[in-house]
Amino acid sequence: MTHDNKSIVQQALTALVATGDVDALPPLLSDDFLHHRPDATSKTKSEWLAAVGAALVPLASMQVEIQHVLAEGDHVVMHSRRQLPGTGPEITVVDIFRLDNGLITEAWEIIEPVSQAAANLTWWEIR
């Protein structure tokens, strides 16, 4: 089961990042799919697919280096480094996916600009 979940997530991300094929995503997402962000906002399946579709031009040219893909039970975690061509900013991204019955039902995404990483190591200090 864990291996299948990992394969499903890798299939979805390969379709999206490598080919820019947003149409390959809907069959891999449950109807009640939710995409969560750190600011406590969430998007439904249709809202998230529309946002991804609107970002296709930058996504199609983005360089993605997957560092880790870990799976346990119904969760898959991917850690990657991403950068737009040229002098675009480099970001580190952690995506967490929850799957149910072979479909991605929830996703969480945390993005940190690499240039700000050092400052975020001391976020608790009073400035």
KACOR-V259099 format. One record per residue. RES is the residue in three letters. PHI is phi as a letter, one per 40 degrees, with the letter a starting at -180 (* if undefined). Layout:
RES	PHI
RES	PHI
This chain:
MET	*
THR	d
HIS	c
ASP	c
ASN	c
LYS	c
SER	c
ILE	c
VAL	c
GLN	c
GLN	c
ALA	c
LEU	c
THR	c
ALA	c
LEU	c
VAL	c
ALA	c
THR	b
GLY	g
ASP	c
VAL	c
ASP	c
ALA	c
LEU	c
PRO	d
PRO	c
LEU	c
LEU	b
SER	c
ASP	c
ASP	c
PHE	d
LEU	b
HIS	b
HIS	b
ARG	b
PRO	c
ASP	c
ALA	g
THR	c
SER	b
LYS	b
THR	c
LYS	d
SER	c
GLU	c
TRP	c
LEU	c
ALA	c
ALA	c
VAL	c
GLY	c
ALA	c
ALA	c
LEU	c
VAL	d
PRO	c
LEU	c
ALA	c
SER	b
MET	c
GLN	c
VAL	b
GLU	b
ILE	c
GLN	c
HIS	a
VAL	b
LEU	b
ALA	b
GLU	a
GLY	f
ASP	c
HIS	b
VAL	b
VAL	b
MET	b
HIS	b
SER	a
ARG	b
ARG	b
GLN	a
LEU	c
PRO	d
GLY	g
THR	b
GLY	c
PRO	c
GLU	c
ILE	b
THR	b
VAL	b
VAL	b
ASP	b
ILE	b
PHE	b
ARG	b
LEU	b
ASP	a
ASN	f
GLY	g
LEU	b
ILE	c
THR	b
GLU	a
ALA	a
TRP	b
GLU	b
ILE	b
ILE	b
GLU	b
PRO	c
VAL	d
SER	c
GLN	b
ALA	d
ALA	c
ALA	c
ASN	c
LEU	c
THR	b
TRP	d
TRP	c
GLU	c
ILE	c
ARG	b
